[in-house]
Amino acid sequence: MFLSTYEKQLDAKRRLLIPGDFRTAENGAEHGVFLFPSIEADCLEAGGDHLFAVYNEVIQSLPFGSEERSALEWQVMGEQVRLSFDSGGRITLPDHLCLEAELSDSVVIVGLNDRFQIWAKDKWMARRAEQRRLAKAGLAQVAKAKLEAQIKLAGGGA
């Protein structure tokens, strides 16, 4: 699994040190990662062989020639680059992806279980605030639903 958040420096050659616990056989990234512009946010998305298999399964489940399948094939297969780790555990990000995600010298790597994202620090800070707000609202909604279910169950048993 890819867990935690790390602030890292992108050097002049666009090399980025990937955390050691992100480079494991368990997540399929012991030799390298695949990387593409995120579908859901203004960042880059990366993962190992396991994530690639998940995306491939989703794509294969869609009807051949459908707009949805074509869009995912284009985004995940057509836009991706495979990057190997150098001896220091770094990957070199392609120029065009750095430009697309507006990455400069300070980036944030966010582990999201089966994948991780690489963010420009300012965009990450805004996204983090938005995600906290959504998580807080979601947790409150779950708590409310549980309470309503308990009340209904208690009322149904009387």
Backbone as a ProteinNet text record, in pm:
[ID]
protein_1_A
[PRIMARY]
MFLSTYEKQLDAKRRLLIPGDFRTAENGAEHGVFLFPSIEADCLEAGGDHLFAVYNEVIQSLPFGSEERSALEWQVMGEQVRLSFDSGGRITLPDHLCLEAELSDSVVIVGLNDRFQIWAKDKWMARRAEQRRLAKAGLAQVAKAKLEAQIKLAGGGA
[TERTIARY]
83.4	0	87.5	35.8	101.4	32.6	105	47.2	133.7	72	136	157.2	210.8	236.2	379.3	448.6	588.3	609.9	681.1	723	864.3	884.9	1013.2	1057.4	1184	1239.9	1258.9	1220.3	1243.3	1369.2	1473.8	1599.6	1596.1	1703.7	1710.1	1691.7	1722.4	1705.6	1569.1	1480	1344.2	1345.1	1450.3	1456.4	1384.7	1312.1	1232.1	1257.3	1297.1	1317.9	1182.5	1155.2	1030.7	1055.8	968.3	990	1014.3	1103.4	1139.1	1020.7	925.2	809.5	712.2	738.3	659.3	724.1	842.8	917.7	925.7	810	807.9	742.4	775.1	712.5	563.7	525.4	384.6	293.5	342	257.7	294.8	385.7	422.5	512.6	577.9	660.6	806.6	853.6	991.4	1094.1	1054.5	1147.5	1117.7	997.4	959.1	809.7	764.2	622.4	575.7	444.9	389.7	323.5	322.8	283.1	202.8	98.3	17.5	-55.6	-107.9	-187.2	-310.6	-335.4	-448.7	-580.1	-671.3	-804.3	-889.9	-867.5	-954.2	-905.4	-778.6	-724.7	-610.4	-566.4	-458	-321.9	-287.6	-162.7	-123.4	-17.5	22	-16.2	-52.7	-89.1	10.1	47.4	146.4	112	169.3	152.1	235.8	225.7	298.7	211.5	260.5	191	49.2	27.9	-105.8	-207.5	-168.5	-260.1	-285.1	-180.3	-197.3	-298.7	-291.4	-385.7	-528.8	-546.2	-679.9	-737.1	-657.9	-704.8	-733.3	-646	-665.8	-795.5	-823.8	-947.8	-1070.6	-1065.4	-1177.7	-1197	-1087.3	-1094.7	-1150.9	-1103.1	-1148.9	-1295.8	-1347.9	-1487.9	-1585.1	-1534.2	-1619.2	-1630.3	-1743	-1759	-1654.1	-1597.1	-1498.5	-1561	-1490.9	-1539.8	-1627.2	-1662.2	-1745.9	-1664.1	-1733.9	-1666.1	-1587.8	-1648.2	-1584.2	-1456.1	-1463.6	-1344	-1235.5	-1274.2	-1177.7	-1110.3	-1188.4	-1132.2	-1033.2	-1067.5	-975.5	-851.1	-868.6	-752.8	-660	-719	-641.9	-564.5	-635.7	-575.7	-474.9	-511.8	-426.6	-319.7	-356.9	-260.7	-180.5	-250.1	-184.2	-100.3	-139.5	-68.3	40.7	42.3	134.9	278.2	367.9	508.3	550.4	635.4	691.9	828.6	850	974.1	1042	1169.8	1248.4	1318	1346.1	1420	1569.2	1639.2	1784.1	1839.7	1969.2	2030.3	1996.1	1954.8	1917.2	1768	1689.3	1545.2	1469.8	1532	1468.2	1411.5	1309.5	1258.2	1281.9	1291.3	1305.1	1173.4	1107.9	977.7	995.3	915.3	922	879	943.9	912.4	763.8	703.2	563.3	470.2	501.1	415.9	439.5	563.3	590.5	516.1	515.2	442.7	293	240.5	96.2	50.4	129.3	92.6	147.1	214.7	273.2	366.6	451.5	545.5	669.2	715.4	839.8	933.2	1011.5	1110.2	1051.4	943.3	884	754.8	753.2	635.5	591.4	469.8	414.9	370.7	412.8	374.4	272.6	154.1	45.4	11	26.4	-10.2	-159.7	-220.4	-365.4	-398.4	-335.6	-359.2	-297.8	-367.4	-315.9	-245.7	-233.1	-172	-114	-37.3	4.6	-0.9	-10.5	-18.1	99.5	141.5	249.5	189.1	196.4	130.7	229.7	197.3	262.2	217.2	307.9	276.8	156.2	144.6	32.2	-100.9	-100.8	-224.7	-261.1	-159.9	-184.9	-248.1	-198.3	-252.4	-400.8	-438.2	-579	-661.2	-608.7	-679.4	-694.9	-591	-595	-708.4	-721.8	-828.8	-965.8	-979.6	-1105.2	-1137	-1036.2	-1057.7	-1092.3	-1031.3	-1065.9	-1212.6	-1256.4	-1395.5	-1490.5	-1459.8	-1544	-1542.1	-1425.5	-1415.2	-1495.4	-1487	-1561.9	-1711.8	-1758.1	-1900.2	-1941.3	-1855.6	-1886.5	-1894.4	-1803	-1803.9	-1929.5	-1967.8	-2090	-2212.5	-2213.4	-2325.4	-2333	-2219.1	-2216.2	-2264.7	-2218.1	-2260.5	-2410.6	-2464.5	-2608.6	-2687.4	-2641	-2709.4	-2705.8	-2594.3	-2585	-2681.4	-2687.3	-2777.5	-2922.3	-2957.6	-3094.9	-3127.6	-3031.4	-3052.7	-3071.5	-2994.3	-3007.9	-3143.9	-3187.2	-3318.4	-3429.6	-3417.6	-3518.2	-3521.6	-3405.8	-3396.7	-3454.6	-3423.6	-3476.3	-3627.7	-3676.8	-3822	-3894.5	-3828.8	-3890.4	-3898.7	-3811.6	-3809.9	-3905.2	-3967.8	-4054.7	-4196.9
-118.9	0	124.7	228.2	358.4	441.3	472.9	546	666.3	768.8	887.6	995.7	1107.6	1222.6	1269.4	1298.8	1339.7	1465.2	1560	1675.7	1646.4	1660.8	1628.5	1741.6	1738.2	1834.7	1769.9	1840.5	1799.5	1873	1799.2	1866.6	1924.1	1987.3	2055.9	1960.6	1832.1	1731.7	1662.9	1716.9	1664.3	1526.1	1497.8	1370.7	1386.1	1282.4	1284.1	1155.8	1169.9	1054.2	1001.5	877.1	812.5	744.2	765.1	704.4	553.2	503.3	361.7	268.8	305.2	217.7	222.5	307.8	309.3	221.7	167.8	89.7	-55.9	-121.4	-257.8	-355.8	-482.6	-588.3	-598.2	-567.6	-579.2	-488.6	-369.7	-280.7	-285.9	-377	-395.4	-287.5	-212.9	-101.2	-116.8	-239.9	-258	-218.3	-218.6	-184.5	-48.7	1.3	128.5	149.3	257.3	292.4	334.8	334.2	400.1	527.5	627.2	761.9	823.2	896.2	966.1	1081.5	1176.7	1284.9	1225.9	1268.5	1215.4	1244.1	1151.2	1167	1256.7	1251.3	1318.5	1452.9	1485.4	1607	1664.5	1783.7	1851.7	1811.4	1685.1	1630.7	1512.7	1444	1322.2	1204.1	1095.4	973.8	864.7	785.6	681	558.2	448	323.9	214.6	99.4	-17.1	-107	-227.5	-323.8	-353.6	-350.6	-379.6	-273.9	-147.7	-42.7	-52.9	-80.7	-97.2	-207.9	-318.4	-429.6	-386.3	-303.7	-254.6	-170.9	-76.8	5.5	-80.4	-174.2	-260.3	-340.8	-389.5	-465.1	-377	-254.8	-161.7	-135.5	-109.4	-82.1	-201.7	-320.4	-441.6	-472.3	-424.1	-450.4	-364.5	-258.5	-169.2	-219.1	-192.9	-238	-175.6	-259.6	-212.5	-104.3	6.7	115.7	216.5	189.2	285.8	410.6	523.1	648.8	637.8	571.7	559.4	476.7	364.6	280.6	355.7	420.3	494.9	604.2	675.8	782.6	726.2	614.8	553.7	497.8	435.1	385.2	501.7	610.2	727.4	781.6	798.1	859.9	769.9	645.3	556.4	489.6	437.8	366.5	463.2	554.4	643.1	752.6	798.3	908.5	861.5	734.6	688	675.4	690	660	563	469.3	377.2	430.7	443	499.3	400.4	376.9	290.1	374.3	313.5	381.4	376.2	485.4	481.4	417.5	410.8	343.5	411.4	537.2	610.1	609.1	537.4	532.1	649.7	715.7	831.4	793.5	869.5	864.1	1001.2	1004.2	1131.5	1159.7	1266.8	1302.3	1367.9	1327.3	1390.7	1537.4	1619.2	1762.8	1788.9	1718.7	1749.5	1721	1620.8	1592.9	1694.8	1738.9	1844.6	1972.1	2004.8	2123.9	2108.6	1992	1969.9	1981.6	1928.3	1932.2	2056.1	2142.8	2265.6	2238.9	2136.6	2101.1	2189.3	2233.1	2308.6	2236	2308.4	2242.5	2172	2219	2157.4	2085.4	1954.7	1874	1794.3	1745	1663	1530.9	1422	1287.3	1237.4	1200.1	1157.8	1012.9	926.2	786	767.7	696.7	676.1	527.4	446.5	302.4	228.7	219.5	143	231.9	361	455.6	570.6	654.5	778.3	890.6	1011.7	1129.2	1221.1	1293.3	1390.8	1527.3	1617.3	1746.6	1861.9	1971	2099	2137.6	2187.6	2211.2	2302	2410.5	2502.4	2437.1	2358.2	2288.5	2182.4	2115.2	2014.9	2078.9	2195.9	2261.9	2293.7	2341.8	2370.8	2242.1	2138.1	2009.4	1948.4	1959.9	1904.7	1968.1	2099.3	2169.2	2122.9	2109	2063	1919.9	1833	1693.4	1681.9	1763.6	1763.7	1801.8	1904.8	1948.9	1837.5	1773.6	1664.4	1544	1510.9	1398.9	1425.1	1547.1	1584.1	1571.1	1620.8	1611.3	1465.9	1387.1	1245.9	1168.2	1195.2	1127.4	1164.2	1289.8	1333.4	1264.6	1247	1180.3	1033.1	966.5	825.9	813.8	903	900.4	921.9	1014.3	1041.8	918.9	854.6	735.5	622	606	501.7	529.3	654.8	692.8	668.9	706.8	685.4	536.9	454.5	309.5	251.7	301.5	254.1	292.4	413.5	460.3	376.6	351.4	272.2	129.4	73.1	-61.9	-68	32.6	37.9	55.2	136.6	160.1	39.7	-35.4	-153	-270.6	-271.3	-383.2	-363.9	-246.1	-219	-258.4
0	0	0	-60.4	-58.9	49.1	154.9	266.9	302.4	354.4	408.9	302.9	348.3	262.9	286.8	177.3	184.6	101.2	157.9	79.3	30.5	-99.8	-161.3	-253.2	-288	-381.3	-518.1	-618.6	-756.6	-800.7	-837	-870	-1011.9	-1051.8	-1181.5	-1299	-1278.1	-1384.4	-1375.3	-1290	-1269.4	-1202.8	-1124.9	-1052.2	-919.3	-884.3	-762.6	-685.4	-559.3	-473.5	-428.3	-462.5	-421.5	-287.2	-188.3	-56.8	-67.3	16.4	13.8	30.2	116.4	135.9	18.7	-80.2	-203.4	-310.8	-283.3	-381.8	-336.9	-326.7	-274.4	-372	-350.7	-430.7	-397.7	-274.1	-232.6	-314.6	-352.2	-432.8	-580.9	-615.9	-756.1	-811.6	-722.5	-767.9	-726.6	-712.7	-668.9	-775	-902.4	-1010.1	-1073.6	-1053.3	-1112.1	-1102.5	-1162	-1156.5	-1294.3	-1312	-1429.8	-1381.4	-1466.7	-1428.7	-1542.3	-1507.6	-1607.6	-1541.6	-1619.6	-1560.5	-1492.9	-1371.3	-1295.8	-1367.6	-1358.5	-1416.2	-1326.9	-1197.8	-1102.6	-1050.9	-1071.1	-1009.7	-1093.3	-1057.3	-1128.6	-1071.7	-1092.6	-1041.1	-1129.9	-1091.6	-1160.6	-1072.9	-1136	-1063.4	-1099.9	-1001.2	-1022.9	-941.7	-983.1	-908.6	-969.7	-908.9	-955.8	-1040.9	-1060.6	-1145.5	-1097.7	-965.6	-913.5	-958.3	-954	-998.4	-1147.8	-1223.9	-1367.7	-1396.4	-1321.2	-1339.3	-1307.9	-1206.2	-1171.1	-1285.1	-1335.2	-1446.7	-1570	-1597.6	-1714.2	-1701.3	-1580.7	-1557.7	-1581	-1531.5	-1551.8	-1700.9	-1771.1	-1914.4	-1989.6	-1958.3	-2026.7	-1998	-1885.6	-1851.8	-1931.7	-1993.5	-2071.4	-2215.4	-2281.3	-2419.5	-2511.8	-2596.5	-2692.7	-2779.4	-2795	-2878.4	-2806.1	-2678.9	-2606.8	-2575	-2558.4	-2525.9	-2395.9	-2296.8	-2166.7	-2175.6	-2248	-2262.5	-2339.7	-2446.2	-2525.8	-2443.7	-2363.6	-2279.9	-2178.7	-2114.7	-2018.4	-2087.1	-2202.7	-2277.3	-2312	-2358.7	-2397	-2276.8	-2167.4	-2048.5	-1979.1	-1954.8	-1876.2	-1962	-2074.8	-2159.4	-2247.3	-2311.3	-2406.3	-2342.6	-2224.9	-2159.9	-2063.1	-2031.2	-1928	-1976.9	-1882.2	-1904.1	-1794.5	-1830.1	-1731.3	-1693.1	-1563.3	-1512.8	-1418.6	-1441.2	-1353.7	-1248.6	-1135.1	-1029.3	-1060.6	-1032.3	-1043.2	-915.2	-902	-786.8	-654.5	-659.1	-538.2	-509.2	-589.5	-568.1	-628.6	-726.3	-789.5	-925.7	-965.1	-1102	-1163.5	-1294.7	-1365.3	-1435.8	-1393.9	-1450	-1586.8	-1684.4	-1817	-1810.7	-1894.6	-1899.9	-1919.3	-2016.5	-2049.2	-1931.9	-1850.1	-1733.5	-1622.4	-1606.3	-1508.3	-1545.5	-1673	-1718.8	-1696.5	-1730.9	-1716.7	-1571.9	-1479.4	-1337.7	-1266.6	-1342	-1288.6	-1171.4	-1186.2	-1080.7	-1089.5	-973	-966.9	-870.6	-794.6	-710.3	-588.3	-531.5	-413.5	-451.5	-429.7	-463.4	-341.2	-348	-240.8	-301.7	-237.5	-278.6	-176.5	-225.3	-137.8	-166.8	-66.3	-79.7	-64.3	-158.7	-159.4	-173.5	-90.5	-84.5	-203.4	-316	-430.3	-533.5	-503.5	-596.1	-516.1	-582.4	-518.7	-620.5	-568.3	-652.9	-623.6	-726.7	-714.8	-745.3	-648.6	-654.5	-648.6	-714.4	-687.1	-546.3	-465	-324.1	-304.1	-379	-361.1	-397.6	-504.1	-543.1	-439.8	-384	-280.5	-157.3	-118.5	0.3	-18.7	-136.8	-165	-166.7	-231.2	-239	-100.1	-18.8	116.8	196.6	188.4	259.6	209.6	78.8	20	65.5	64.1	102.8	251.2	335	478.4	498.5	426.3	437.8	395.3	282.6	233.4	327.2	382.4	475.5	602.5	652.1	772.6	748.1	634	600.2	580	516.3	493.8	623.9	715.3	844.9	923.4	918.7	986.8	926.6	796.9	729.8	771.3	780.1	822.9	967	1054.7	1194.8	1207.2	1128.9	1131.6	1084.5	978.6	927.1	1028.4	1098.7	1201.5	1315.8	1358.5	1466.3	1426.2	1303.8	1255.6	1249.5	1209.2	1202.7	1342.9	1441.1	1579	1636.3	1608.5	1656.5	1593.5	1464.4	1394	1450.2	1474.1	1528.9	1669.6	1752.1	1888.7	1887.7	1795	1786	1729.9	1641.7	1582.2	1677.8	1780.5	1875.6	1989.4	2004.9	2119	2090
[MASK]
++++++++++++++++++++++++++++++++++++++++++++++++++++++++++++++++++++++++++++++++++++++++++++++++++++++++++++++++++++++++++++++++++++++++++++++++++++++++++++++

